[in-house]
Amino acid sequence: MQLTHSSTPFVKREFPIVLICDGVKGPANIGSIFRIAEGFGVREIVFGKADIDFDSGRLKKTARDTHRKVSYTQSDDLRMTVNHFKREGYFIAALEITDNSKPLHDLRWIGTDKLALILGNEAHGISEEILELTDKAYHIELYGDNSSINVAQAAAVALYHLTAAK
């Protein structure tokens, strides 16, 4: 028998993970990121370089009320925000394929260290100015001709990798 939300055996957990969204704009992507973040126990989401309509019907429908459950802020200065998390002891990881990025499975995280995972804009990825601030870039290994997947899907893959069996 299929279980309902209230009858699943999952234990609610929160991880010291912050998602930093660099220019993510699509209401469906933002709603999905909220839903994924809530499902994987993300502490906070920071949105920067985007005017977001948090009253968007598309965002709310996709988020399924998780935008009310996950703490989030909007940053007017994403460089300053990333530097703030660095000073707070967060490891700053970019989820982006670059000339020196490592496969995501190389990201060793024990589940208790502070981690800021940066996600990029749907069309252009993470900006160079933000990439320069990261401690390391990681990419999801893909096996087709395409070198990228949707930002919300990438967030789900990364968060599953990070939180599985923690």
Secondary structure by P-SEA (a helix, b strand, c coil): cccccccccbbbbbccbbbbbcccccaaaaaaaaaaaaaacccbbbbcccccccccaaaaaaaccccccbbbbbbccaaaaaaaaaaaccbbbbcccccccccccccccccccbbbbbbbcccccccaaaaaaccbbbbcccccccccccaaaaaaaaaaaacccc
